[in-house]
Amino acid sequence: MRLTSPSLPIGGYSYSQGLEFAVSSGWVHDVPSALDWVQGLLKHSLMNLDLPIFVRLYASWKGDNIEEVSYWNDFLIASRDSFELQEEDRQMGKALARLLVDLDLDEAKPFLHAPYGCFLTLFSLAAERWNISLDDAANGFLW
């Protein structure tokens, strides 16, 4: 699935979700501690926040409910722990919006301008509009 490719030109490669900090703090120092760190990220952030919001965003796009899309986008941004994480999410969202507009997905156009959409908002838009099943898109997102 190209939407989940690490080579997708959205800038995700430049972000590490805090791995550098975890290493410099001594939390991650070998394979078992790296595994614990990644599992914690999956369990506490992705599985309990991002994935449930993704399901809601996907359904909102499917129902063409832009008010709900906006609500869940704002909710997700507000749930980020720091300004830096909010900006990371917005920058990746803006980059994905630019790519989607280039691919003729015009519904991404409003997200090219401030306050920008978060990455998951644009990812769910692409997945729903390209008829990628919810399960496949969720698995791709978590991958």
N, C-alpha and C positions, 0 to 999 in steps of 0.2 A: 504494500500500500504506500504510494508515494507521499501521501499526506503525513505519514509518520516517519519518513526518511530522515536520518540525521543530517543528510546533506541539503535538506530543505533550506532555502536561503532566507531564514528569518532571524538569524543571530543567536539561536539557542545554544550553539556550541560555545559561546563566550560566557555563558552562565553555568554555575556549578551547583546551584541550590545549597550553597554553604559548605561544600565539601572541603574547600581550601581552609576555611575556618576550623572545621572539625579536625582536620589533619594538624594544623598549627596549634590547636588547643590540646592535642594529644588524645582526643576521643577516637580517632581513626589512626591506627598505627600498624595494623596487619590485616590479613584477610578476614579473620573472624570479626574484628571490630568494624571493618568496612561492611561486612554482611549485616551486622547489627544496626549500623547507621542507616543503610539503605532500607532494611526492613522497617525501621522506625519511621522513616520518611513515608514509605508506602502506607503503613498502618495508620499513622496519626495525621497525615496531611492529605495524601492522595485519596485514600479509601474513605476517609470520614468527612472530607470537605470537597475536594476537586471532583471526584467521581459522582457523588450525589448531585452536585451543581451541574455537572456535564449532562446528566440525565434530564434535568429540568430545562437546561438551555436547548438541548436537542428537541425536546417536546415543544418548547416555546417557538422554535424556528418552524417546526412541523405545522404548528397551528397558526403560523404567521402572526404571533402575538408579540409585537415589538416592545410593548410595555413590559411584559414579563422578561423578555431578553434583557432589556435595560436594567430591570430590577436585579436579576441574577448576576449580571455583569458587575453592577455596583456592589452587590453583596460580596462577590468574590474578591474584588479589589480591596474592599474594606476589611476583609478577613486576612489579608497579608500582614505579617508581623512587623514589617518596617516599611519606611518610605522607599528604601532601595528595592525591596521585593515588589512593591507596588509598581515602581518604575520599570523594573525588569519585565513584569507581566505586560504592562502597557506597551513597551517597546517591541516585545515579541508579537503582541497583538497587532500593532501598527504595521510591522513588517509583513505579517501574514495577510493583513487587509490589503496591503499594496500588491502582494502576489495574487491574491484572489481577484482583485480588480483587473489585473493584467490578464487573468484567465477568464475574464468576462462574467465574473460573479458580482454584478453591480450592487447587490445588497451589502457588500462590504464597504462601499464608498463612504458612508457616514463615519466609519471608524478610522478614516485616514486623518481626521482632524480631532483636536482636543475635545473632550477628555480622553479619547481613544478607547478602544475595547480591549479587554484582556485577551490573552492568547486563547483561552478555552472558549470564549464567545465566538471567535472567528473559526476555531477548529470545529466547533459544533455546527456552525453555519455550513462550512464546506462539507462536513460529513453528511448532514441531512440533505442538502441540495444535490449532492452527488450520489444519493441513494445508497450510502454505505450504512449497513445495518447498525443499530445502536450497539449491539454486542461487539461487532467487529471494530467499530470506531472506538469504543471504550477500551478494548484490548490494545488497539493501536496506540491510544493515548498513554496507557500505562506502560507500554513497551518502551 
